[in-house]
Amino acid sequence: MSGTTATVINVTDANLCKLIKLLGMTASDNDGESANAGRLANRLLLSMGVSWQDLLTPPEEPPPSVTVNVGGQPAAAPPPPPPPPPPQPQAAPGVQPSARKYRGGGSARAHYMATHVPAGRHKTIAAEILAHHSHVIRNSNEHDFVTDTAASIYDYLTNRQYVWLAAIANRAGLSF
């Protein structure tokens, strides 16, 4: 499709990802793989009803708007910009908001605590268990769990992780 008229192209994200992957494969040192990737990219474009030219031609810019002051009358003012979106509700600092509904996998109290414990508190509890209360750790699985929790990059625990860490902390006399 060529000419001066703009073409509207509807390419899904999935198809675009496939196309990018196929185009990357054309740089393969394996000639068969490279040629096959090119063929598959062309077939993908055909299945979308789009040509390479349609895909790679930038859209035309709309003509500039012109205002004319006729007879000393001021031109109409441009419309005001749209208002900003309303602010989203924010949770208290350091507390994970409970946006999802409870779906089981532990007690309702565990769900509440796992979603309302201050961010990073589980790391502090796990580090204290390792440093001062390692005698309450019963086996290598618990030791690995507490060690991984203390070094975790995540700010929150899942419901099951919370229940497990809370049980170990209770044996050590610690609480969230």
Secondary structure, 3 states (H helix, E strand, C coil): CCCCCCCCCCCCHHHHHHHHHHHHHCCCCCHHHHHHHHHHHHHHHHHHCCCHHHHHCCCCCCCCCCCCCCCCCCCCCCCCCCCCCCCCCCCCCCECCCCCCCCCCCCHHHHHHHHHCECCHHHHHHHHHHHHCHHHCCCHHHHHHHHHHHCCCCCCCCHHHHHHHHHHHHHHCCCC
